[in-house]
């Protein structure tokens, strides 16, 4: 009997760098996850605009959500999302107030949303690039304008012998030690999901 492969998660990303990392992980681990960004990551999503996104036609209700993502796993009665399904929201925290930052991190801003128990806020304080620098994760940035920067985290040269999965696991262990991010939670979820 062929096992049905459900979409494991939906990821809302702040901008281009986050989208590129998620896309890389999705492709290399062959995961069924959906990555949502504004204008393909060209325009950044701020913490302050999350309420608008979570009230849009996709996220406003359970019914509209499963209409958009019709291959997510549901509970046996079909009335809610499976407990293992997650909605990750990966954000920089440098563009909001301290109060908004804390309400994002502790999930307070999502408490009235129907998908509250599935939402996992992923924070980078103050931003992804500084988190990677602080963690001594080698990456390169190219491009003239910040909005056009490309983050290259993983070596692609054939001389590198480590598998993509090993590199992702190493990044997970490195970020797990950092206090200014919980991106390791997303990486851990993806690594576990790739085993199923």
C-alpha positions, 0 to 999 in steps of 0.5 A: 500500500502506497503511503500518502505524503501529506504537507508537513508544514506551512512556513511564513518567511520574513524575506529573501534570506529566510526563503532561500534557507527554507527552500534549500532545506525543503529541496535537500530533505525532499520535504513536503512543506509550503513556503509563503513570502511576499513577492517571492521574498523581495518584500519583507513581512514584518512582525507588525503585519502578521495579523493581516496575513493570518486574517487573509483568505488563506489563514482566516479560518480552518475551512479556508486553510484546508481549501488552499492546502488540501493535502494537510493531515487532519484529525480522524474526525476531519475537524482540525489539523493533525497535532504534528502539523505546524505553521512556522513563522520565521521573523527578524525582530529588528523592525518592531517594538520590544512589546511586539517582539515579546508578543511574537516570541511568546505567541501572545499575538496569536492567542485568538487565532484558530490555528494557535496550537499549530503556530510556531514563532521562529525568531532571529534577534535582531536579524538572521544575518547577525544570528549567523555571524554570532554563531560563526556560521560561514555564509556569503552575502552578495548583491548591491542592495540589502534586499537583493542579498543572497545568503549562501550557507551551504557549500555547493562545490563537489570537493565538499564530501558532507551530505546535505543532511549532515550539513543541515544537522550541523547547522541545527546543533550550532544554532541550538547553542544560540540564545538569539534564535530558535531557528533550530526548532524549525531545522529539528522539525524538518530533519524529523519530518524527512525520516517519515 
